[in-house]
Structure formats: C-alpha cells, structure tokens
C-alpha cells in the first residue's frame, strides 16, 4: 500500500505538500505535481490526487504541492506564488537528506492549467535538476492569456495589475519571457479546450523552438480542459508515455 504524508516547506498555511511514495525500498523517481485553477484560492492540490495515485502505481514518488493563491487571506499573487513552487521543489533535497527514498537524479514537473504555467516557471529556476517538464493545458504566456481574457482577468489578479503596467513582473512571471528554459518540455493540449485555447501552446512552441529549447506539442483532438486530470484519459496517457 502506498504511503501519503503531508510535509511543510514554509510557515504559511498554504506552504504544504503531500508526498506519495510507492511501496518498497526505492529510491523512486520524483514527479513534482502542480495543480491549476487560475491561481485562485478556491482550488487546491487535491485536484491532482488521482494523477498522484497513478504515478505511484507506476513506481514514481509524487510531490503534490500547495502554494499561496489569489483570494481572501490566501497570501498569493506574484512573486509569492512563484516563490512557493521553487521553495517546495527545494524541500525535496531536505526530504532526501532525511532519508526518504527519493531519486533526485530523475525529477520531472507536471502541471495542469495554471499549474502548467508554474511548472514551466520552475523549469527556469529549479533548485533540483529537472529531466522534463509537462505542461497540461498550460498557461504558458501570461501576456497572450491576458489578451484572451482567460479566467475573467486571472492574469491581472495574479500580477495585481495589467501586464502592460508591470513589465518587470511579466518578465519574471511569464514562461514565454524566460526562454530558453534549457529543459525538455512537453505541452499536452486539447484541441477542444475552451478554458485555455490550444493557440497558446502553439505560439509558445514556436517561440521556444526558435530560442533553442526542445519542445514537443501533443495536440489531442476532441479533448477539452479537464480530461488531463483523469488517469484513464488520452491526455494523461500522453504524459505517461513520455516519462523518462
């Protein structure tokens, strides 16, 4: 039977993560799992629980992280939200040093929607080397996302301003501004996604490839936004097939 234990990587109530471990001695490769929800406090890491269970069944440890989000007393917004993802990744080294069976030579990041944005953000400054980053219907360009009005102004809530008014925050927060990331990236996106349109991933792939990054775009016909959270879906199968 798998083990699941909550760990704290900071003092804020949202600075926690659940570590899922397979049975056995390990060490196990690690997937840093990052949930979406347009960075809003109404959504939390438990969106990703089914994916974490599936990863464990495949012999992976899953590090399902929470972070400060946008909303009443949630403490989020930029840069706090991005800082939390980096801090949570850094905490893996402490867990390994404490004797937990984690193979930190094989670490990937998997993020859905806003979590895809955060996974790509992590790739540019991860304190542990990442073998690959998976963006599931990810918000990979904040300026373009704001221009499309995604999440009824979600980008503006994250930044606290219109992107045009805070270019320094955009330069720090938007993965499209970090290129090249220097990490292999897989963008899994549904052609029928009405929440985060496929064009975001398509345009990002072009920019990333021009910058010299290795980026694979997996566009799935008939797939929307939430199938990525279902282990039996073609969207999740596309991730599993590309795990290192």
Backbone as CSV, one residue per row, in Angstrom:
resi,resn,N_x,N_y,N_z,CA_x,CA_y,CA_z,C_x,C_y,C_z
1,UNK,0.852,-1.199,0.000,0.000,0.000,0.000,0.881,1.240,0.000
2,UNK,0.501,2.255,-0.786,1.321,3.454,-0.870,1.218,4.268,0.421
3,UNK,2.236,5.101,0.620,2.269,5.984,1.785,2.037,7.409,1.311
4,UNK,1.209,8.169,2.047,0.980,9.576,1.757,1.172,10.352,3.062
5,UNK,2.042,11.360,2.993,2.294,12.150,4.195,2.434,13.616,3.818
6,UNK,1.818,14.466,4.621,1.929,15.902,4.395,3.211,16.442,5.027
7,UNK,3.884,17.312,4.297,5.088,17.980,4.784,4.913,19.483,4.633
8,UNK,5.570,20.226,5.495,5.519,21.686,5.443,6.859,22.216,4.938
9,UNK,6.820,23.077,3.911,8.066,23.651,3.387,8.197,25.137,3.717
10,UNK,7.230,25.691,4.444,7.268,27.085,4.865,6.271,27.303,5.983
11,UNK,6.173,28.536,6.469,5.344,28.820,7.635,3.895,29.147,7.287
12,UNK,3.635,29.616,6.066,2.261,29.944,5.703,1.434,28.666,5.629
13,UNK,0.160,28.782,5.930,-0.708,27.595,5.962,-0.786,26.893,4.611
14,UNK,-0.538,27.629,3.524,-0.584,27.019,2.191,0.744,26.421,1.761
15,UNK,1.780,26.607,2.531,3.099,26.096,2.152,3.280,24.665,2.651
16,UNK,2.472,23.788,2.053,2.489,22.371,2.385,2.478,21.573,1.090
17,UNK,2.841,20.312,1.209,2.778,19.403,0.064,2.591,17.990,0.577
18,UNK,1.968,17.164,-0.248,1.764,15.757,0.086,2.755,14.919,-0.703
19,UNK,3.484,14.073,0.004,4.427,13.164,-0.642,3.803,11.776,-0.719
20,UNK,3.605,11.317,-1.929,3.106,9.971,-2.199,4.303,9.080,-2.517
21,UNK,4.440,7.986,-1.791,5.544,7.061,-2.021,5.013,5.674,-2.370
22,UNK,5.600,5.033,-3.376,5.229,3.639,-3.651,5.707,2.728,-2.521
23,UNK,5.164,1.545,-2.474,5.682,0.577,-1.515,7.017,0.078,-2.028
24,UNK,7.865,-0.348,-1.119,9.196,-0.803,-1.497,10.264,0.121,-0.949
25,UNK,11.502,-0.219,-1.256,12.640,0.498,-0.680,13.096,1.695,-1.500
26,UNK,12.789,1.705,-2.804,13.264,2.811,-3.638,14.764,2.733,-3.858
27,UNK,15.413,3.838,-4.215,14.832,5.183,-4.343,13.949,5.304,-5.583
28,UNK,12.979,6.242,-5.505,11.982,6.395,-6.554,12.187,7.705,-7.311
29,UNK,12.006,7.673,-8.633,11.989,8.941,-9.366,10.836,9.800,-8.852
30,UNK,10.954,11.095,-9.040,10.019,12.040,-8.408,9.322,12.897,-9.462
31,UNK,8.014,13.012,-9.320,7.229,13.956,-10.119,6.730,15.067,-9.198
32,UNK,7.135,16.294,-9.490,6.591,17.465,-8.799,5.268,17.794,-9.486
33,UNK,4.185,17.724,-8.752,2.840,17.850,-9.321,2.230,19.180,-8.865
34,UNK,1.729,19.969,-9.837,1.279,21.332,-9.535,-0.126,21.540,-10.095
35,UNK,-1.062,21.835,-9.232,-2.456,21.969,-9.649,-2.734,23.338,-10.276
36,UNK,-3.880,23.400,-10.958,-4.315,24.639,-11.585,-5.472,25.277,-10.841
37,UNK,-6.305,26.001,-11.616,-7.409,26.740,-11.026,-7.217,28.239,-11.148
38,UNK,-6.465,28.668,-12.174,-6.184,30.094,-12.413,-5.615,30.774,-11.175
39,UNK,-4.768,30.035,-10.425,-4.049,30.563,-9.259,-4.976,31.010,-8.139
40,UNK,-6.226,30.567,-8.137,-7.230,31.053,-7.197,-7.336,30.158,-5.963
41,UNK,-7.639,30.785,-4.827,-7.728,30.068,-3.554,-8.872,29.066,-3.522
42,UNK,-9.815,29.189,-4.439,-10.950,28.261,-4.462,-10.549,26.851,-4.866
43,UNK,-9.345,26.684,-5.411,-8.877,25.376,-5.886,-7.615,24.985,-5.129
44,UNK,-7.433,23.680,-4.933,-6.256,23.244,-4.184,-5.641,21.997,-4.800
45,UNK,-4.606,21.510,-4.134,-3.778,20.427,-4.676,-4.535,19.114,-4.847
46,UNK,-5.674,18.961,-4.165,-6.389,17.690,-4.240,-6.995,17.446,-5.624
47,UNK,-7.014,18.463,-6.472,-7.376,18.237,-7.869,-6.472,17.192,-8.516
48,UNK,-5.240,17.107,-8.037,-4.234,16.247,-8.659,-4.090,14.898,-7.964
49,UNK,-4.897,14.626,-6.954,-4.772,13.355,-6.228,-4.850,12.128,-7.144
50,UNK,-5.822,12.059,-8.080,-5.883,10.863,-8.931,-4.615,10.649,-9.753
51,UNK,-4.048,11.724,-10.245,-2.804,11.610,-11.002,-1.673,11.110,-10.110
52,UNK,-1.627,11.597,-8.878,-0.569,11.160,-7.955,-0.675,9.667,-7.669
53,UNK,-1.888,9.189,-7.479,-2.081,7.756,-7.242,-1.596,6.951,-8.443
54,UNK,-1.904,7.429,-9.639,-1.475,6.713,-10.842,0.040,6.711,-10.971
55,UNK,0.671,7.828,-10.638,2.137,7.885,-10.684,2.753,6.874,-9.716
56,UNK,2.189,6.787,-8.526,2.695,5.822,-7.544,2.559,4.403,-8.073
57,UNK,1.448,4.108,-8.704,1.252,2.776,-9.275,2.291,2.456,-10.346
58,UNK,2.884,3.487,-10.919,3.913,3.320,-11.954,5.326,3.402,-11.378
59,UNK,5.425,3.461,-10.044,6.729,3.440,-9.404,7.352,4.802,-9.181
60,UNK,6.559,5.857,-9.305,7.057,7.209,-9.086,6.608,7.735,-7.730
61,UNK,7.458,8.524,-7.098,7.026,9.329,-5.966,6.384,10.589,-6.522
62,UNK,5.288,11.027,-5.915,4.591,12.238,-6.354,4.631,13.267,-5.234
63,UNK,5.109,14.454,-5.559,5.228,15.567,-4.611,4.163,16.586,-5.002
64,UNK,2.985,16.459,-4.399,1.806,17.236,-4.776,1.780,18.512,-3.950
65,UNK,2.160,19.624,-4.562,2.428,20.824,-3.781,1.231,21.782,-3.754
66,UNK,1.093,22.433,-2.600,0.195,23.565,-2.471,1.039,24.834,-2.508
67,UNK,0.402,25.945,-2.808,1.120,27.220,-2.888,0.145,28.337,-2.533
68,UNK,0.694,29.488,-2.191,-0.154,30.639,-1.889,-0.869,31.083,-3.162
69,UNK,-2.184,31.205,-3.040,-3.012,31.521,-4.197,-3.688,32.877,-4.024
70,UNK,-4.375,33.291,-5.054,-5.019,34.603,-5.066,-6.419,34.476,-4.470
71,UNK,-6.728,35.343,-3.527,-8.037,35.306,-2.892,-7.943,35.812,-1.473
72,UNK,-9.065,35.852,-0.801,-9.134,36.426,0.541,-8.196,35.708,1.497
73,UNK,-7.229,36.427,2.031,-6.268,35.934,3.029,-5.449,34.741,2.538
74,UNK,-5.378,34.557,1.236,-4.653,33.393,0.719,-3.159,33.658,0.564
75,UNK,-2.751,34.933,0.558,-1.331,35.267,0.550,-0.646,35.177,-0.784
76,UNK,-1.426,34.895,-1.850,-0.798,34.682,-3.147,-0.676,35.940,-3.977
77,UNK,-0.448,35.751,-5.262,-0.066,36.828,-6.153,1.413,36.726,-6.450
78,UNK,1.854,37.518,-7.420,3.261,37.419,-7.822,4.085,38.446,-7.076
79,UNK,5.280,38.054,-6.533,6.018,36.801,-6.806,5.790,35.669,-5.809
80,UNK,4.926,35.868,-4.801,4.787,34.861,-3.745,4.412,33.497,-4.303
81,UNK,3.484,33.462,-5.257,3.033,32.182,-5.804,4.175,31.439,-6.480
82,UNK,4.946,32.140,-7.293,6.084,31.508,-7.956,7.173,31.110,-6.982
83,UNK,7.407,31.944,-5.972,8.430,31.622,-4.969,8.096,30.333,-4.233
84,UNK,6.802,30.103,-3.987,6.409,28.892,-3.264,6.736,27.629,-4.057
85,UNK,6.513,27.665,-5.359,6.788,26.492,-6.183,8.281,26.159,-6.144
86,UNK,9.115,27.184,-6.202,10.562,26.969,-6.133,10.952,26.439,-4.751
87,UNK,10.373,27.009,-3.703,10.692,26.559,-2.343,10.245,25.123,-2.110
88,UNK,9.086,24.765,-2.648,8.603,23.390,-2.493,9.528,22.409,-3.192
89,UNK,10.024,22.785,-4.368,10.977,21.919,-5.071,12.271,21.788,-4.281
90,UNK,12.729,22.883,-3.706,13.969,22.846,-2.920,13.835,21.926,-1.708
91,UNK,12.635,21.818,-1.166,12.424,21.000,0.036,12.652,19.513,-0.234
92,UNK,12.605,19.110,-1.493,12.871,17.709,-1.817,14.262,17.288,-1.352
93,UNK,15.224,18.196,-1.439,16.582,17.843,-1.002,16.618,17.555,0.492
94,UNK,15.887,18.340,1.276,15.826,18.086,2.714,15.198,16.728,3.001
95,UNK,14.134,16.397,2.271,13.488,15.100,2.481,14.438,13.957,2.148
96,UNK,15.190,14.125,1.063,16.167,13.093,0.697,17.267,13.003,1.747
97,UNK,17.723,14.154,2.236,18.763,14.159,3.269,18.273,13.515,4.561
98,UNK,16.966,13.583,4.792,16.388,12.973,5.992,16.158,11.471,5.833
99,UNK,16.501,10.950,4.666,16.435,9.509,4.474,15.263,8.990,3.685
100,UNK,14.432,9.868,3.167,13.320,9.378,2.349,13.844,8.900,0.999
101,UNK,13.261,7.833,0.446,13.840,7.167,-0.730,13.506,7.875,-2.051
102,UNK,14.100,9.042,-2.251,13.848,9.846,-3.438,15.078,9.876,-4.322
103,UNK,14.879,9.604,-5.596,15.965,9.667,-6.574,15.934,11.045,-7.231
104,UNK,16.732,11.960,-6.729,16.709,13.325,-7.234,17.525,13.501,-8.501
105,UNK,18.003,12.396,-9.062,18.613,12.467,-10.398,17.553,12.301,-11.489
106,UNK,16.351,11.896,-11.104,15.258,11.741,-12.066,14.032,12.440,-11.510
107,UNK,13.913,13.715,-11.845,12.811,14.545,-11.362,12.142,15.206,-12.563
108,UNK,10.821,15.168,-12.590,10.054,15.876,-13.610,9.053,16.788,-12.903
109,UNK,8.531,17.760,-13.638,7.443,18.604,-13.147,6.238,18.401,-14.044
110,UNK,5.075,18.250,-13.420,3.818,18.056,-14.144,2.818,19.071,-13.610
111,UNK,2.319,19.939,-14.483,1.378,20.945,-14.026,0.211,21.098,-14.968
112,UNK,-0.973,21.326,-14.402,-2.200,21.474,-15.192,-2.680,22.914,-15.154
113,UNK,-2.970,23.481,-16.318,-3.560,24.809,-16.453,-2.629,25.857,-15.830
114,UNK,-3.069,26.563,-14.774,-2.161,27.484,-14.094,-0.958,26.741,-13.525
115,UNK,-1.160,25.473,-13.173,-0.038,24.651,-12.722,0.951,24.374,-13.832
116,UNK,0.474,24.335,-15.087,1.384,24.217,-16.219,2.255,25.442,-16.335
117,UNK,1.667,26.610,-16.125,2.463,27.845,-16.073,3.529,27.756,-14.986
118,UNK,3.140,27.288,-13.803,4.086,27.223,-12.689,5.161,26.161,-12.911
119,UNK,4.814,25.070,-13.579,5.817,24.058,-13.900,6.864,24.621,-14.855
120,UNK,6.424,25.363,-15.853,7.366,25.982,-16.782,8.181,27.066,-16.087
121,UNK,7.560,27.811,-15.194,8.300,28.795,-14.402,9.392,28.110,-13.583
122,UNK,9.028,26.989,-12.954,10.000,26.245,-12.155,11.176,25.788,-13.004
123,UNK,10.919,25.421,-14.241,11.991,24.910,-15.102,13.110,25.911,-15.278
124,UNK,12.783,27.188,-15.219,13.803,28.209,-15.461,14.653,28.499,-14.231
125,UNK,14.253,27.980,-13.072,14.992,28.307,-11.842,14.905,27.204,-10.790
126,UNK,14.756,25.976,-11.237,14.568,24.887,-10.286,15.829,24.633,-9.465
127,UNK,15.686,24.478,-8.145,16.840,24.149,-7.299,17.255,22.688,-7.393
128,UNK,16.410,21.856,-8.017,16.787,20.463,-8.305,16.716,20.283,-9.819
129,UNK,17.657,19.568,-10.418,17.645,19.411,-11.875,16.383,18.686,-12.339
130,UNK,15.744,19.231,-13.373,14.553,18.619,-13.948,14.919,17.907,-15.239
131,UNK,14.454,16.673,-15.365,14.690,15.919,-16.594,13.716,16.345,-17.688
132,UNK,12.492,16.709,-17.307,11.479,17.072,-18.289,10.364,17.833,-17.568
133,UNK,9.677,18.691,-18.313,8.541,19.437,-17.775,7.320,19.154,-18.644
134,UNK,6.209,18.840,-17.998,4.959,18.565,-18.696,3.951,19.668,-18.367
135,UNK,3.535,20.374,-19.374,2.505,21.395,-19.229,1.203,20.840,-19.800
136,UNK,0.236,20.595,-18.925,-1.063,20.065,-19.329,-2.041,21.229,-19.476
137,UNK,-2.368,21.577,-20.714,-3.262,22.715,-20.951,-2.756,23.955,-20.229
138,UNK,-1.460,24.180,-20.308,-0.818,25.208,-19.502,-0.991,26.627,-20.019
139,UNK,-0.982,27.563,-19.074,-0.995,28.990,-19.398,0.465,29.418,-19.540
140,UNK,1.020,29.210,-20.721,2.464,29.360,-20.894,2.900,30.771,-21.290
141,UNK,1.967,31.648,-21.589,2.300,33.030,-21.948,1.268,33.926,-21.276
142,UNK,1.702,34.668,-20.254,0.750,35.464,-19.484,0.204,36.650,-20.268
143,UNK,1.030,37.252,-21.098,0.552,38.392,-21.887,-0.527,37.944,-22.865
144,UNK,-0.272,36.850,-23.561,-1.266,36.331,-24.504,-2.522,35.882,-23.770
145,UNK,-2.353,35.253,-22.616,-3.508,34.792,-21.840,-4.366,35.968,-21.399
146,UNK,-3.728,37.051,-20.981,-4.484,38.228,-20.580,-5.201,38.842,-21.780
147,UNK,-4.542,38.855,-22.922,-5.172,39.386,-24.123,-6.414,38.619,-24.521
148,UNK,-6.431,37.320,-24.202,-7.599,36.489,-24.497,-8.654,36.549,-23.393
149,UNK,-8.332,37.242,-22.305,-9.284,37.368,-21.208,-9.506,36.092,-20.431
150,UNK,-8.496,35.234,-20.363,-8.693,33.940,-19.706,-9.010,34.115,-18.221
151,UNK,-9.935,33.271,-17.763,-10.284,33.276,-16.344,-10.861,34.586,-15.858
152,UNK,-11.511,35.338,-16.741,-12.125,36.620,-16.344,-11.134,37.527,-15.620
153,UNK,-9.961,37.668,-16.216,-8.953,38.548,-15.624,-8.005,37.867,-14.664
154,UNK,-7.820,36.550,-14.813,-6.991,35.791,-13.874,-5.549,36.289,-13.844
155,UNK,-5.001,36.627,-15.009,-3.609,37.093,-15.040,-3.475,38.405,-14.272
156,UNK,-4.436,39.291,-14.416,-4.377,40.575,-13.712,-4.506,40.383,-12.207
157,UNK,-5.302,39.404,-11.798,-5.396,39.113,-10.363,-4.070,38.561,-9.845
158,UNK,-3.413,37.716,-10.637,-2.125,37.155,-10.222,-1.074,38.242,-10.082
159,UNK,-1.004,39.129,-11.065,0.028,40.174,-11.075,-0.350,41.395,-10.251
160,UNK,-1.655,41.564,-10.013,-2.120,42.743,-9.303,-2.287,43.959,-10.191
161,UNK,-2.019,43.808,-11.481,-2.068,44.914,-12.431,-2.288,44.359,-13.829
162,UNK,-2.527,45.248,-14.783,-2.478,44.850,-16.181,-1.037,44.523,-16.539
163,UNK,-0.789,43.491,-17.340,0.589,43.146,-17.694,1.374,44.326,-18.270
164,UNK,0.729,45.154,-19.072,1.434,46.283,-19.683,1.944,47.278,-18.647
165,UNK,1.332,47.297,-17.472,1.726,48.255,-16.428,2.845,47.748,-15.538
166,UNK,3.139,46.435,-15.612,4.177,45.860,-14.735,5.106,44.965,-15.558
167,UNK,5.837,45.536,-16.506,6.688,44.694,-17.359,7.730,43.912,-16.569
168,UNK,8.165,44.445,-15.426,9.159,43.718,-14.631,8.562,42.452,-14.032
169,UNK,7.281,42.485,-13.639,6.631,41.286,-13.132,6.387,40.285,-14.250
170,UNK,5.988,40.776,-15.409,5.772,39.885,-16.551,7.068,39.181,-16.922
171,UNK,8.170,39.920,-16.921,9.461,39.326,-17.270,9.834,38.213,-16.308
172,UNK,9.411,38.328,-15.056,9.718,37.302,-14.059,8.707,36.163,-14.085
173,UNK,7.437,36.489,-14.370,6.362,35.520,-14.163,5.992,34.708,-15.391
174,UNK,6.203,35.213,-16.586,5.712,34.533,-17.781,6.778,33.623,-18.387
175,UNK,6.501,32.324,-18.496,7.491,31.410,-19.081,7.954,31.828,-20.470
176,UNK,7.079,32.437,-21.247,7.456,32.861,-22.592,8.578,33.895,-22.572
177,UNK,8.717,34.592,-21.433,9.784,35.584,-21.302,11.073,34.972,-20.758
178,UNK,11.028,33.729,-20.308,12.213,33.075,-19.744,13.037,32.336,-20.794
179,UNK,12.502,32.162,-21.968,13.120,31.303,-22.978,14.533,31.758,-23.327
180,UNK,15.421,30.775,-23.562,15.214,29.325,-23.468,15.294,28.828,-22.022
181,UNK,14.492,27.821,-21.712,14.498,27.247,-20.372,15.626,26.246,-20.175
182,UNK,16.082,25.638,-21.273,17.160,24.666,-21.171,16.732,23.318,-20.640
183,UNK,15.436,23.062,-20.650,14.873,21.795,-20.182,13.901,21.297,-21.245
184,UNK,13.874,19.989,-21.501,12.908,19.428,-22.428,11.490,19.648,-21.932
185,UNK,10.629,20.097,-22.818,9.250,20.434,-22.446,8.269,19.674,-23.325
186,UNK,7.204,19.185,-22.692,6.114,18.534,-23.408,4.838,19.307,-23.096
187,UNK,4.219,19.843,-24.134,2.970,20.574,-23.991,1.833,19.666,-24.452
188,UNK,1.011,19.206,-23.534,-0.126,18.358,-23.872,-1.371,19.234,-23.813
189,UNK,-2.074,19.342,-24.940,-3.168,20.311,-25.000,-4.304,19.757,-25.846
190,UNK,-5.526,19.968,-25.401,-6.695,19.526,-26.152,-7.118,20.546,-27.191
191,UNK,-7.456,20.056,-28.364,-7.926,20.955,-29.415,-9.286,21.566,-29.079
192,UNK,-10.036,20.928,-28.179,-11.365,21.417,-27.809,-11.356,22.162,-26.476
193,UNK,-10.196,22.604,-26.031,-10.072,23.295,-24.743,-10.664,24.706,-24.862
194,UNK,-11.728,24.974,-24.114,-12.371,26.275,-24.145,-11.892,27.195,-23.031
195,UNK,-11.139,26.666,-22.084,-10.652,27.470,-20.961,-9.270,28.043,-21.235
196,UNK,-8.400,27.234,-21.815,-7.060,27.682,-22.223,-6.875,27.210,-23.664
197,UNK,-7.094,28.065,-24.643,-7.080,27.633,-26.043,-5.732,27.089,-26.488
198,UNK,-5.802,26.141,-27.420,-4.609,25.489,-27.962,-3.615,26.488,-28.539
199,UNK,-4.098,27.607,-29.059,-3.206,28.574,-29.706,-2.102,29.057,-28.758
200,UNK,-2.364,29.080,-27.463,-1.316,29.471,-26.516,-0.129,28.528,-26.597
201,UNK,-0.404,27.234,-26.597,0.665,26.242,-26.681,1.343,26.285,-28.044
202,UNK,0.573,26.474,-29.102,1.148,26.514,-30.445,2.121,27.680,-30.596
203,UNK,1.709,28.850,-30.157,2.576,30.027,-30.269,3.800,29.900,-29.373
204,UNK,3.605,29.339,-28.178,4.733,29.155,-27.268,5.747,28.182,-27.856
205,UNK,5.278,27.094,-28.460,6.197,26.126,-29.055,7.075,26.786,-30.119
206,UNK,6.479,27.627,-30.946,7.244,28.309,-31.986,8.322,29.194,-31.364
207,UNK,7.954,29.948,-30.352,8.926,30.831,-29.696,10.023,30.035,-28.998
208,UNK,9.633,28.965,-28.320,10.601,28.162,-27.580,11.576,27.470,-28.526
209,UNK,11.059,26.930,-29.625,11.934,26.268,-30.600,12.908,27.265,-31.214
210,UNK,12.434,28.474,-31.504,13.308,29.497,-32.067,14.410,29.887,-31.090
211,UNK,14.113,29.759,-29.786,15.108,30.081,-28.760,16.061,28.928,-28.495
212,UNK,15.787,27.762,-29.084,16.689,26.621,-28.937,16.249,25.574,-27.949
213,UNK,15.035,25.690,-27.423,14.539,24.680,-26.490,13.965,23.482,-27.242
214,UNK,14.019,22.326,-26.579,13.390,21.108,-27.096,11.959,21.056,-26.578
215,UNK,10.993,21.279,-27.460,9.588,21.348,-27.058,8.754,20.464,-27.975
216,UNK,7.984,19.571,-27.363,7.053,18.736,-28.110,5.631,19.171,-27.778
217,UNK,4.838,19.432,-28.792,3.433,19.756,-28.600,2.591,18.547,-28.996
218,UNK,1.795,18.050,-28.050,0.869,16.952,-28.298,-0.536,17.538,-28.299
219,UNK,-1.087,17.754,-29.492,-2.434,18.312,-29.629,-3.425,17.170,-29.800
220,UNK,-4.422,17.117,-28.952,-5.333,15.980,-28.893,-6.723,16.376,-29.379
221,UNK,-7.169,15.711,-30.417,-8.480,16.000,-30.999,-9.594,15.603,-30.036
222,UNK,-10.562,16.480,-29.881,-11.731,16.182,-29.062,-11.512,16.281,-27.564
223,UNK,-10.317,16.679,-27.141,-10.000,16.761,-25.714,-10.164,18.209,-25.238
224,UNK,-10.815,18.358,-24.086,-11.023,19.671,-23.503,-9.994,19.993,-22.436
225,UNK,-10.462,20.654,-21.372,-9.529,21.168,-20.361,-9.316,20.221,-19.186
226,UNK,-10.333,19.465,-18.825,-10.263,18.735,-17.561,-9.923,17.256,-17.706
227,UNK,-9.888,16.742,-18.923,-9.510,15.345,-19.108,-8.097,15.061,-18.612
228,UNK,-7.258,16.081,-18.557,-5.878,15.914,-18.103,-5.797,15.389,-16.668
229,UNK,-6.855,15.593,-15.913,-6.874,15.180,-14.512,-7.352,13.750,-14.322
230,UNK,-7.691,13.073,-15.415,-8.265,11.729,-15.353,-7.224,10.702,-15.802
231,UNK,-6.771,9.833,-14.907,-5.729,8.867,-15.277,-6.054,7.990,-16.465
232,UNK,-7.318,7.720,-16.740,-7.659,6.860,-17.866,-7.782,7.584,-19.194
233,UNK,-7.490,8.872,-19.233,-7.707,9.665,-20.439,-6.517,9.606,-21.387
234,UNK,-6.776,9.959,-22.642,-5.685,10.053,-23.620,-4.736,11.182,-23.264
235,UNK,-5.242,12.220,-22.602,-4.391,13.343,-22.207,-3.353,12.900,-21.182
236,UNK,-3.774,12.109,-20.190,-2.814,11.634,-19.197,-1.899,10.578,-19.801
237,UNK,-2.427,9.751,-20.686,-1.597,8.735,-21.341,-0.444,9.387,-22.113
238,UNK,-0.686,10.574,-22.673,0.373,11.267,-23.414,1.516,11.669,-22.499
239,UNK,1.189,11.989,-21.249,2.240,12.307,-20.279,3.003,11.046,-19.870
240,UNK,2.246,10.021,-19.512,2.848,8.782,-19.020,3.807,8.192,-20.068
241,UNK,3.423,8.257,-21.324,4.242,7.677,-22.385,5.580,8.403,-22.543
242,UNK,5.685,9.616,-21.994,6.887,10.424,-22.183,7.675,10.641,-20.901
243,UNK,7.309,9.929,-19.840,8.112,9.979,-18.635,9.486,9.384,-18.907
244,UNK,10.527,9.990,-18.361,11.882,9.464,-18.630,12.130,8.122,-17.947
